[in-house]
């Protein structure tokens, strides 16, 4: 922690009484601390106590006084540039909503916006358990997590209401441990840093007529998780996605397409320059040979639609990839098909393939978890347990990081 610049944000919850002790711990470890205090937070802990333990003035308003000398009139910008990390403890439901919506009307919320990329943000929600579990709060937490924030869930114990249950903010020592870990993992240089990673995600839609199409159940969650994880490791990420209802992860270039042909055309423009190509999209294998511009009427008892093959995007990349490039694919089956995945790896000239089984309960489409088996070209296989798609994405990138240096020899 020595020499690290830390912003500590405090919002209006009873748990704010713990935060001065956290600031003291930071100072003892040699960190430089600036405190951003909300109006609600000032009801629970005083500016004087925070200024005393931090040794610095406390930041409240984004509008500084103009009648004093040496005033930084853009401190809401300079703090975001100065900080190595931002810890918000406690974070109330109101503060979570403001951060998720991008509102910035005080120093805490403005520093959240101006913090420079790849600096860890640790958020410690603290409130009544039912408040924490409410759909609106959980929605805002998910939004912040999708942006790359570290959300540390509250603990169970005695609450200010007199009840006992979920909602307590961790003790200052635990907050410090979480911050040290976040700074350590962020500072570790990834071999993906600066690499151009292209990821396809989601389904494609193949037009039958003006209102109907052929598609599949892919939600795009796995591809988006990979994009988030790659950009957090310093990669330059381009995400080519079919129609999905997912927010764009921070720091990526997103290209929206509809059909397999459109996805193929978008992907081909990156074939020469990308370092890693990950085909996580569920691309339709076939499309109607002819499509109708308007709406087809159901005049006949039967209808025949002739289907023709779509381009195989990952195989096309595999044919032309250079030695320095990595090709990574997915193989989805409804039952055991490890042999099929291994053959697909060879046929499409891939370096790594992720095999998963579709059961619509714990793995495959439309769920938040996955069970992957990673197979490398040299036969090395890793069977992963049931993981969230974000955690599975991390494991897949770990495997890619081990392969990448071999490609650059």
RAPEMO-V211036 format. One record per residue. N is the residue number from 0. PHI is phi in degrees with one decimal (* if undefined). PSI is psi in whole degrees, 0 to 359 (NA if undefined). OMEGA is omega as a letter, one per 20 degrees, with the letter a starting at -180 (NA if undefined). Layout:
N,PHI,PSI,OMEGA
N,PHI,PSI,OMEGA
//
This chain:
0,*,346,a
1,-61.2,124,r
2,82.0,356,r
3,-74.4,143,r
4,-102.1,116,a
5,-121.5,128,r
6,-93.7,129,r
7,-111.1,118,r
8,-99.2,135,a
9,-128.0,121,r
10,-110.1,178,a
11,-81.5,71,r
12,-128.5,157,a
13,-59.5,333,r
14,-65.1,350,r
15,-59.6,338,a
16,-63.4,339,r
17,-81.4,339,a
18,-68.6,323,r
19,-55.7,324,r
20,-66.2,322,r
21,-62.1,318,r
22,-61.1,319,r
23,-60.1,317,r
24,-62.5,319,r
25,-60.7,315,a
26,-64.5,321,r
27,-63.2,329,r
28,-83.2,0,r
29,91.9,11,r
30,-81.2,155,r
31,-95.5,130,a
32,-125.5,133,r
33,-122.3,136,a
34,-107.6,129,r
35,-108.9,115,a
36,-114.0,130,r
37,-82.9,168,r
38,-58.8,316,r
39,-64.6,321,r
40,-62.2,327,a
41,-68.4,346,r
42,-76.3,342,a
43,-111.3,335,a
44,-145.4,140,a
45,-86.3,154,r
46,-61.6,321,a
47,-61.2,315,a
48,-65.1,321,a
49,-71.6,321,r
50,-64.9,324,a
51,-66.1,313,a
52,-76.3,333,a
53,-90.5,336,a
54,74.8,16,a
55,-139.0,156,r
56,-61.6,151,r
57,-91.5,137,a
58,-95.5,129,r
59,-121.3,289,a
60,-91.8,151,r
61,-82.6,357,r
62,-109.0,98,a
63,-74.5,161,r
64,-66.3,143,a
65,-103.1,0,a
66,-102.9,18,r
67,-123.3,153,r
68,-81.7,160,r
69,58.2,34,r
70,-84.6,132,r
71,-87.4,104,a
72,-77.8,353,r
73,-125.3,41,a
74,-63.1,334,r
75,-66.1,337,r
76,-89.2,312,a
77,-63.6,327,r
78,-64.9,318,r
79,-63.2,328,r
80,-77.3,329,a
81,-75.3,325,a
82,-75.6,142,r
83,-91.7,340,r
84,-162.1,159,a
85,-131.1,122,r
86,-114.8,125,r
87,-113.0,107,a
88,-150.3,112,i
89,-85.3,160,r
90,-111.5,117,r
91,-83.3,170,r
92,-59.2,320,r
93,-63.3,315,r
94,-65.3,319,r
95,-58.9,318,r
96,-64.5,318,r
97,-63.5,315,a
98,-64.7,318,a
99,-66.6,328,a
100,-86.5,351,a
101,79.4,18,r
102,-78.1,145,r
103,-146.5,94,a
104,-121.8,8,r
105,-147.0,178,a
106,-68.7,324,a
107,-62.1,307,a
108,-69.0,329,r
109,-72.6,320,r
110,-62.8,327,r
111,-61.5,322,a
112,-74.8,321,a
113,-88.5,352,r
114,-57.5,135,a
115,-70.6,153,a
116,-57.0,152,r
117,65.7,16,r
118,-97.1,128,a
119,-66.4,139,r
120,-117.4,120,r
121,-109.4,124,a
122,-118.4,126,a
123,-113.9,89,r
124,-63.0,139,r
125,-146.3,121,a
126,-174.9,178,r
127,-56.5,144,a
128,-58.4,319,a
129,-69.2,326,r
130,-62.1,313,a
131,-60.8,322,a
132,-84.9,357,a
133,-64.2,148,a
134,-55.8,322,a
135,-67.6,317,r
136,-65.7,317,r
137,-64.5,325,r
138,-63.1,316,a
139,-67.4,323,r
140,-62.7,318,r
141,-64.0,319,r
142,-59.0,315,r
143,-67.9,321,r
144,-63.8,320,r
145,-63.5,334,r
146,-80.7,355,r
147,103.4,4,r
148,-71.3,148,r
149,-89.2,111,r
150,-98.9,117,r
151,-103.9,110,a
152,-63.9,149,r
153,-66.6,160,r
154,-94.7,170,r
155,-95.9,145,r
156,166.1,196,r
157,-72.8,135,a
158,-110.4,165,a
159,-62.1,334,a
160,-72.3,351,a
161,94.8,348,r
162,-82.0,169,r
163,-125.6,124,a
164,169.1,199,a
165,-67.5,140,r
166,144.4,345,a
167,-75.8,137,r
168,-72.7,141,r
169,-59.3,162,r
170,-70.7,157,a
171,-52.9,323,r
172,-63.3,322,r
173,-69.1,323,r
174,-63.0,318,r
175,-62.2,318,r
176,-61.2,317,r
177,-63.4,321,r
178,-66.7,316,r
179,-60.2,319,r
180,-65.3,317,a
181,-62.8,318,r
182,-67.0,323,a
183,-65.1,313,a
184,-70.6,328,r
185,-70.1,324,a
186,-76.4,342,r
187,-71.5,122,a
188,-72.3,130,r
189,-97.0,146,r
190,-69.0,348,r
191,-80.8,348,a
192,-58.5,125,r
193,82.2,354,a
194,-78.9,147,r
195,-89.4,112,a
196,-111.4,123,r
197,-110.2,128,a
198,-128.0,131,r
199,-98.6,146,a
200,-148.4,160,r
201,78.6,186,r
202,-91.2,173,r
203,-116.7,158,r
204,-117.6,127,a
205,-111.3,115,a
206,-68.1,128,r
207,-93.1,308,r
208,-145.3,197,a
209,-67.8,345,a
210,-128.6,357,a
211,-126.2,152,a
212,-155.5,164,r
213,-100.3,132,a
214,-153.1,198,r
215,-145.9,183,a
216,-89.4,8,a
217,-59.3,134,r
218,-97.9,346,a
219,84.5,0,a
220,-63.1,322,a
221,-68.1,315,r
222,-63.5,320,r
223,-67.9,323,r
224,-62.5,319,r
225,-64.1,319,r
226,-62.5,316,r
227,-60.6,313,a
228,-65.2,322,a
229,-69.3,319,a
230,-69.4,329,r
231,-67.2,339,r
232,-94.4,10,r
233,91.1,8,r
234,-77.4,155,r
235,-91.5,113,a
236,-111.9,130,r
237,-113.3,124,a
238,-111.4,117,r
239,-103.8,112,a
240,-124.9,143,r
241,-77.0,188,a
242,-67.6,114,r
243,-140.0,164,r
244,-110.4,62,a
245,-129.3,142,r
246,-71.7,149,r
247,-73.2,122,r
248,-59.5,144,a
249,-62.8,140,r
250,86.8,9,a
251,-115.9,161,r
252,-96.4,123,a
253,-110.4,133,r
254,-121.7,120,a
255,-95.3,131,r
256,-132.1,173,r
257,-120.1,304,a
258,-95.6,168,r
259,-62.3,322,r
260,-64.1,321,r
261,-67.1,319,r
262,-65.0,320,r
263,-62.8,316,a
264,-64.3,318,r
265,-65.5,318,a
266,-67.5,320,a
267,-59.7,331,a
268,-67.7,346,r
269,-107.9,358,a
270,-58.0,320,a
271,-73.8,320,a
272,-95.7,338,a
273,-72.0,152,r
274,-90.8,325,a
275,-137.2,132,r
276,-119.1,121,a
277,-115.5,115,a
278,-93.3,86,a
279,-99.2,356,a
280,-73.9,150,r
281,-95.7,83,a
282,-78.5,131,r
283,-60.6,132,a
284,-72.0,330,a
285,-133.0,159,r
286,-138.0,156,r
287,-61.3,137,r
288,-63.5,325,r
289,-131.2,142,r
290,-121.7,151,a
291,-98.4,133,a
292,-68.1,318,a
293,-94.2,213,r
294,-104.3,123,r
295,-70.7,137,r
296,-90.5,148,a
297,-89.5,67,a
298,-81.4,323,a
299,-95.1,156,r
300,-71.6,332,r
301,-131.0,156,r
302,-141.5,137,r
303,-113.0,127,r
304,-116.0,120,r
305,-84.7,128,a
306,-108.2,143,r
307,-125.4,158,a
308,-69.4,142,r
309,-87.4,159,r
310,-63.7,145,r
311,-94.1,103,a
312,-65.8,311,a
313,-68.8,326,r
314,-68.2,323,r
315,-62.6,318,r
316,-65.9,319,a
317,-60.2,328,a
318,-67.9,324,a
319,-106.9,357,a
320,-64.0,146,r
321,-86.2,171,a
322,-60.5,324,a
323,-74.9,349,a
324,-95.8,149,r
325,-111.4,137,r
326,-116.6,124,a
327,-126.2,128,a
328,-124.7,176,r
329,-125.0,148,r
330,-129.6,118,a
331,-111.8,128,r
332,-131.7,157,r
333,-88.3,353,r
334,-153.4,179,a
335,-51.3,128,a
336,-153.7,39,a
337,-60.8,322,r
338,-63.5,322,r
339,-63.6,318,r
340,-63.0,319,r
341,-64.8,322,r
342,-69.5,322,r
343,-62.5,322,r
344,-57.3,316,a
345,-74.0,311,a
346,-61.1,326,a
347,-100.3,8,r
348,56.3,50,r
349,-93.2,158,r
350,-95.3,336,a
351,-156.1,142,r
352,-134.2,142,r
353,-107.7,115,a
354,-98.3,130,r
355,-142.0,155,a
356,-103.5,134,a
357,-89.2,115,r
358,-130.5,357,r
359,62.9,11,r
360,-115.5,308,a
361,-124.3,347,a
362,-149.2,159,r
363,95.2,218,a
364,-79.9,150,r
365,66.2,10,r
366,-118.7,165,a
367,-95.8,2,a
368,-123.7,168,r
369,-156.0,154,r
370,-123.0,108,a
371,-110.2,145,r
372,-116.3,119,a
373,-95.9,127,a
374,-123.3,121,r
375,-92.2,165,a
376,-64.6,331,r
377,-82.1,5,r
378,94.9,351,r
379,-64.2,130,a
380,-127.7,137,r
381,-124.5,121,r
382,-96.0,113,a
383,-90.3,147,r
384,-76.6,182,r
385,-63.6,121,a
386,-134.3,159,r
387,-63.8,158,a
388,-65.3,330,r
389,-65.8,317,r
390,-69.2,321,r
391,-63.5,323,r
392,-62.0,319,r
393,-61.4,318,r
394,-66.1,321,r
395,-65.0,319,r
396,-67.8,328,r
397,-58.7,316,r
398,-65.6,321,r
399,-64.5,319,a
400,-61.9,328,r
401,-72.7,330,a
402,-82.1,328,a
403,-59.7,315,r
404,-60.5,329,r
405,-64.8,327,a
406,-74.1,342,a
407,-101.7,5,r
408,-72.0,NA,NA
//
